[in-house]
Amino acid sequence: MKIVLLDRDYPRGRFFVFVKGTQGGKEMLNYIMEILPSLLSGAGMTLQIFFWTIILSIPLGVILGLGLTSKFKPLTALIKFYVWLMRGTPLLLQLIFVFLWLASYRHRIRSL
Protein backbone atom coordinates (compact mmCIF):
# COMPACT_ATOMS: atom_id res chain seq x y z
CA MET A 1 0.00 0.00 0.00
CA LYS A 2 1.52 3.30 -1.05
CA ILE A 3 0.82 6.53 0.79
CA VAL A 4 0.78 9.54 -1.49
CA LEU A 5 1.25 12.98 0.04
CA LEU A 6 -0.92 15.64 -1.56
CA ASP A 7 -0.93 19.38 -0.89
CA ARG A 8 -4.45 20.59 -0.17
CA ASP A 9 -6.18 23.06 2.09
CA TYR A 10 -6.18 20.59 4.96
CA PRO A 11 -4.69 20.93 8.46
CA ARG A 12 -1.01 21.77 7.95
CA GLY A 13 -1.70 21.78 4.19
CA ARG A 14 -1.32 18.02 3.70
CA PHE A 15 -3.24 14.80 3.76
CA PHE A 16 -2.59 11.25 2.67
CA VAL A 17 -4.30 9.15 0.03
CA PHE A 18 -3.88 5.40 0.37
CA VAL A 19 -3.43 3.70 -2.99
CA LYS A 20 -4.35 0.02 -2.94
CA GLY A 21 -1.95 -2.57 -4.21
CA THR A 22 1.32 -0.60 -4.15
CA GLN A 23 4.32 -0.63 -1.82
CA GLY A 24 5.53 2.30 0.26
CA GLY A 25 5.14 4.17 3.48
CA LYS A 26 8.28 6.30 3.45
CA GLU A 27 6.26 9.46 2.81
CA MET A 28 4.08 8.80 5.83
CA LEU A 29 7.10 8.12 8.04
CA ASN A 30 8.70 11.36 6.85
CA TYR A 31 5.49 13.22 7.61
CA ILE A 32 5.28 11.70 11.10
CA MET A 33 8.89 12.65 11.78
CA GLU A 34 8.13 16.17 10.56
CA ILE A 35 5.19 16.68 12.91
CA LEU A 36 6.62 14.73 15.87
CA PRO A 37 8.07 17.84 17.62
CA SER A 38 4.66 19.50 17.49
CA LEU A 39 2.97 16.37 18.83
CA LEU A 40 5.47 16.11 21.70
CA SER A 41 5.03 19.80 22.48
CA GLY A 42 1.27 19.32 22.62
CA ALA A 43 1.68 16.27 24.85
CA GLY A 44 3.87 18.32 27.19
CA MET A 45 1.28 21.08 27.36
CA THR A 46 -1.44 18.51 28.06
CA LEU A 47 0.59 17.09 30.95
CA GLN A 48 1.16 20.59 32.36
CA ILE A 49 -2.57 21.35 32.24
CA PHE A 50 -3.30 17.99 33.89
CA PHE A 51 -0.73 18.66 36.63
CA TRP A 52 -2.10 22.12 37.46
CA THR A 53 -5.67 20.85 37.36
CA ILE A 54 -4.85 18.19 39.94
CA ILE A 55 -2.89 20.64 42.11
CA LEU A 56 -5.75 23.17 42.13
CA SER A 57 -8.75 20.83 42.21
CA ILE A 58 -7.78 18.64 45.17
CA PRO A 59 -7.61 21.54 47.68
CA LEU A 60 -10.80 23.03 46.23
CA GLY A 61 -12.58 19.68 46.61
CA VAL A 62 -11.39 19.30 50.19
CA ILE A 63 -12.52 22.81 51.09
CA LEU A 64 -15.93 22.30 49.46
CA GLY A 65 -16.29 18.90 51.11
CA LEU A 66 -15.54 20.38 54.52
CA GLY A 67 -17.92 23.23 53.76
CA LEU A 68 -20.72 20.75 53.15
CA THR A 69 -20.32 19.45 56.69
CA SER A 70 -20.73 22.96 58.09
CA LYS A 71 -23.71 23.80 60.26
CA PHE A 72 -23.87 27.26 58.66
CA LYS A 73 -26.83 26.73 56.33
CA PRO A 74 -26.15 29.57 53.83
CA LEU A 75 -22.63 28.22 53.19
CA THR A 76 -23.94 24.68 52.72
CA ALA A 77 -26.66 25.92 50.37
CA LEU A 78 -24.13 27.95 48.35
CA ILE A 79 -21.80 24.95 47.99
CA LYS A 80 -24.69 22.67 46.99
CA PHE A 81 -25.75 25.22 44.36
CA TYR A 82 -22.17 25.41 43.04
CA VAL A 83 -21.93 21.60 42.79
CA TRP A 84 -25.37 21.41 41.17
CA LEU A 85 -24.39 24.07 38.62
CA MET A 86 -21.01 22.53 37.79
CA ARG A 87 -22.42 19.00 37.46
CA GLY A 88 -25.51 20.11 35.55
CA THR A 89 -23.93 22.14 32.76
CA PRO A 90 -21.62 20.89 30.01
CA LEU A 91 -17.93 21.71 30.43
CA LEU A 92 -17.80 23.40 27.04
CA LEU A 93 -20.58 25.77 28.08
CA GLN A 94 -18.70 26.59 31.30
CA LEU A 95 -15.51 27.27 29.35
CA ILE A 96 -17.31 29.53 26.88
CA PHE A 97 -18.89 31.46 29.74
CA VAL A 98 -15.58 31.89 31.58
CA PHE A 99 -13.62 32.97 28.52
CA LEU A 100 -16.31 35.38 27.34
CA TRP A 101 -16.49 36.84 30.85
CA LEU A 102 -12.71 37.19 30.97
CA ALA A 103 -12.70 38.81 27.52
CA SER A 104 -15.30 41.36 28.60
CA TYR A 105 -13.19 42.32 31.63
CA ARG A 106 -9.72 42.10 30.12
CA HIS A 107 -9.12 45.85 30.33
CA ARG A 108 -9.81 45.74 34.08
CA ILE A 109 -7.60 42.69 34.54
CA ARG A 110 -4.71 44.25 32.63
CA SER A 111 -4.83 47.37 34.78
CA LEU A 112 -4.19 45.26 37.91
ZADO-1210 file (C-alpha; in nm, 4 decimals, padded with zeros to 6 digits):
<atoms>
<atom x="00.0000" y="00.0000" z="00.0000" code="MET" pos="1"/>
<atom x="00.1515" y="00.3304" z="-00.1051" code="LYS" pos="2"/>
<atom x="00.0820" y="00.6530" z="00.0785" code="ILE" pos="3"/>
<atom x="00.0782" y="00.9540" z="-00.1488" code="VAL" pos="4"/>
<atom x="00.1251" y="01.2981" z="00.0037" code="LEU" pos="5"/>
<atom x="-00.0920" y="01.5644" z="-00.1562" code="LEU" pos="6"/>
<atom x="-00.0926" y="01.9377" z="-00.0893" code="ASP" pos="7"/>
<atom x="-00.4447" y="02.0591" z="-00.0165" code="ARG" pos="8"/>
<atom x="-00.6176" y="02.3060" z="00.2094" code="ASP" pos="9"/>
<atom x="-00.6184" y="02.0589" z="00.4958" code="TYR" pos="10"/>
<atom x="-00.4690" y="02.0930" z="00.8461" code="PRO" pos="11"/>
<atom x="-00.1012" y="02.1767" z="00.7947" code="ARG" pos="12"/>
<atom x="-00.1700" y="02.1785" z="00.4195" code="GLY" pos="13"/>
<atom x="-00.1318" y="01.8017" z="00.3704" code="ARG" pos="14"/>
<atom x="-00.3239" y="01.4801" z="00.3763" code="PHE" pos="15"/>
<atom x="-00.2590" y="01.1248" z="00.2665" code="PHE" pos="16"/>
<atom x="-00.4302" y="00.9151" z="00.0026" code="VAL" pos="17"/>
<atom x="-00.3880" y="00.5395" z="00.0369" code="PHE" pos="18"/>
<atom x="-00.3428" y="00.3699" z="-00.2985" code="VAL" pos="19"/>
<atom x="-00.4355" y="00.0021" z="-00.2936" code="LYS" pos="20"/>
<atom x="-00.1949" y="-00.2573" z="-00.4210" code="GLY" pos="21"/>
<atom x="00.1321" y="-00.0602" z="-00.4148" code="THR" pos="22"/>
<atom x="00.4321" y="-00.0629" z="-00.1822" code="GLN" pos="23"/>
<atom x="00.5528" y="00.2300" z="00.0260" code="GLY" pos="24"/>
<atom x="00.5135" y="00.4172" z="00.3484" code="GLY" pos="25"/>
<atom x="00.8282" y="00.6297" z="00.3446" code="LYS" pos="26"/>
<atom x="00.6259" y="00.9458" z="00.2814" code="GLU" pos="27"/>
<atom x="00.4077" y="00.8800" z="00.5833" code="MET" pos="28"/>
<atom x="00.7103" y="00.8123" z="00.8039" code="LEU" pos="29"/>
<atom x="00.8703" y="01.1362" z="00.6851" code="ASN" pos="30"/>
<atom x="00.5486" y="01.3223" z="00.7611" code="TYR" pos="31"/>
<atom x="00.5279" y="01.1699" z="01.1099" code="ILE" pos="32"/>
<atom x="00.8894" y="01.2647" z="01.1779" code="MET" pos="33"/>
<atom x="00.8131" y="01.6171" z="01.0559" code="GLU" pos="34"/>
<atom x="00.5188" y="01.6682" z="01.2915" code="ILE" pos="35"/>
<atom x="00.6616" y="01.4729" z="01.5874" code="LEU" pos="36"/>
<atom x="00.8072" y="01.7840" z="01.7618" code="PRO" pos="37"/>
<atom x="00.4659" y="01.9504" z="01.7492" code="SER" pos="38"/>
<atom x="00.2973" y="01.6374" z="01.8829" code="LEU" pos="39"/>
<atom x="00.5466" y="01.6113" z="02.1699" code="LEU" pos="40"/>
<atom x="00.5033" y="01.9800" z="02.2482" code="SER" pos="41"/>
<atom x="00.1266" y="01.9316" z="02.2616" code="GLY" pos="42"/>
<atom x="00.1677" y="01.6273" z="02.4853" code="ALA" pos="43"/>
<atom x="00.3866" y="01.8316" z="02.7191" code="GLY" pos="44"/>
<atom x="00.1276" y="02.1077" z="02.7360" code="MET" pos="45"/>
<atom x="-00.1435" y="01.8506" z="02.8057" code="THR" pos="46"/>
<atom x="00.0589" y="01.7089" z="03.0952" code="LEU" pos="47"/>
<atom x="00.1155" y="02.0595" z="03.2361" code="GLN" pos="48"/>
<atom x="-00.2566" y="02.1348" z="03.2243" code="ILE" pos="49"/>
<atom x="-00.3297" y="01.7987" z="03.3891" code="PHE" pos="50"/>
<atom x="-00.0731" y="01.8659" z="03.6629" code="PHE" pos="51"/>
<atom x="-00.2097" y="02.2117" z="03.7460" code="TRP" pos="52"/>
<atom x="-00.5673" y="02.0847" z="03.7357" code="THR" pos="53"/>
<atom x="-00.4855" y="01.8188" z="03.9943" code="ILE" pos="54"/>
<atom x="-00.2887" y="02.0641" z="04.2111" code="ILE" pos="55"/>
<atom x="-00.5749" y="02.3166" z="04.2134" code="LEU" pos="56"/>
<atom x="-00.8747" y="02.0825" z="04.2213" code="SER" pos="57"/>
<atom x="-00.7784" y="01.8643" z="04.5168" code="ILE" pos="58"/>
<atom x="-00.7609" y="02.1536" z="04.7684" code="PRO" pos="59"/>
<atom x="-01.0804" y="02.3032" z="04.6231" code="LEU" pos="60"/>
<atom x="-01.2578" y="01.9677" z="04.6607" code="GLY" pos="61"/>
<atom x="-01.1386" y="01.9296" z="05.0193" code="VAL" pos="62"/>
<atom x="-01.2521" y="02.2812" z="05.1087" code="ILE" pos="63"/>
<atom x="-01.5926" y="02.2302" z="04.9458" code="LEU" pos="64"/>
<atom x="-01.6291" y="01.8896" z="05.1112" code="GLY" pos="65"/>
<atom x="-01.5542" y="02.0377" z="05.4523" code="LEU" pos="66"/>
<atom x="-01.7917" y="02.3233" z="05.3761" code="GLY" pos="67"/>
<atom x="-02.0723" y="02.0751" z="05.3147" code="LEU" pos="68"/>
<atom x="-02.0320" y="01.9447" z="05.6692" code="THR" pos="69"/>
<atom x="-02.0726" y="02.2961" z="05.8089" code="SER" pos="70"/>
<atom x="-02.3709" y="02.3804" z="06.0259" code="LYS" pos="71"/>
<atom x="-02.3866" y="02.7261" z="05.8663" code="PHE" pos="72"/>
<atom x="-02.6835" y="02.6732" z="05.6327" code="LYS" pos="73"/>
<atom x="-02.6148" y="02.9571" z="05.3829" code="PRO" pos="74"/>
<atom x="-02.2633" y="02.8216" z="05.3194" code="LEU" pos="75"/>
<atom x="-02.3941" y="02.4677" z="05.2716" code="THR" pos="76"/>
<atom x="-02.6655" y="02.5918" z="05.0366" code="ALA" pos="77"/>
<atom x="-02.4130" y="02.7952" z="04.8354" code="LEU" pos="78"/>
<atom x="-02.1797" y="02.4946" z="04.7985" code="ILE" pos="79"/>
<atom x="-02.4693" y="02.2674" z="04.6994" code="LYS" pos="80"/>
<atom x="-02.5752" y="02.5218" z="04.4365" code="PHE" pos="81"/>
<atom x="-02.2168" y="02.5408" z="04.3037" code="TYR" pos="82"/>
<atom x="-02.1935" y="02.1605" z="04.2793" code="VAL" pos="83"/>
<atom x="-02.5367" y="02.1405" z="04.1166" code="TRP" pos="84"/>
<atom x="-02.4393" y="02.4067" z="03.8624" code="LEU" pos="85"/>
<atom x="-02.1008" y="02.2526" z="03.7791" code="MET" pos="86"/>
<atom x="-02.2416" y="01.9001" z="03.7459" code="ARG" pos="87"/>
<atom x="-02.5507" y="02.0106" z="03.5549" code="GLY" pos="88"/>
<atom x="-02.3927" y="02.2139" z="03.2762" code="THR" pos="89"/>
<atom x="-02.1617" y="02.0890" z="03.0007" code="PRO" pos="90"/>
<atom x="-01.7935" y="02.1709" z="03.0430" code="LEU" pos="91"/>
<atom x="-01.7803" y="02.3399" z="02.7040" code="LEU" pos="92"/>
<atom x="-02.0578" y="02.5773" z="02.8079" code="LEU" pos="93"/>
<atom x="-01.8702" y="02.6586" z="03.1298" code="GLN" pos="94"/>
<atom x="-01.5507" y="02.7272" z="02.9348" code="LEU" pos="95"/>
<atom x="-01.7313" y="02.9534" z="02.6878" code="ILE" pos="96"/>
<atom x="-01.8890" y="03.1458" z="02.9742" code="PHE" pos="97"/>
<atom x="-01.5581" y="03.1891" z="03.1583" code="VAL" pos="98"/>
<atom x="-01.3620" y="03.2972" z="02.8520" code="PHE" pos="99"/>
<atom x="-01.6307" y="03.5377" z="02.7337" code="LEU" pos="100"/>
<atom x="-01.6491" y="03.6838" z="03.0849" code="TRP" pos="101"/>
<atom x="-01.2712" y="03.7194" z="03.0967" code="LEU" pos="102"/>
<atom x="-01.2697" y="03.8811" z="02.7520" code="ALA" pos="103"/>
<atom x="-01.5298" y="04.1362" z="02.8596" code="SER" pos="104"/>
<atom x="-01.3193" y="04.2324" z="03.1628" code="TYR" pos="105"/>
<atom x="-00.9721" y="04.2096" z="03.0116" code="ARG" pos="106"/>
<atom x="-00.9119" y="04.5853" z="03.0326" code="HIS" pos="107"/>
<atom x="-00.9811" y="04.5741" z="03.4080" code="ARG" pos="108"/>
<atom x="-00.7601" y="04.2685" z="03.4545" code="ILE" pos="109"/>
<atom x="-00.4708" y="04.4253" z="03.2629" code="ARG" pos="110"/>
<atom x="-00.4826" y="04.7373" z="03.4778" code="SER" pos="111"/>
<atom x="-00.4188" y="04.5257" z="03.7907" code="LEU" pos="112"/>
</atoms>
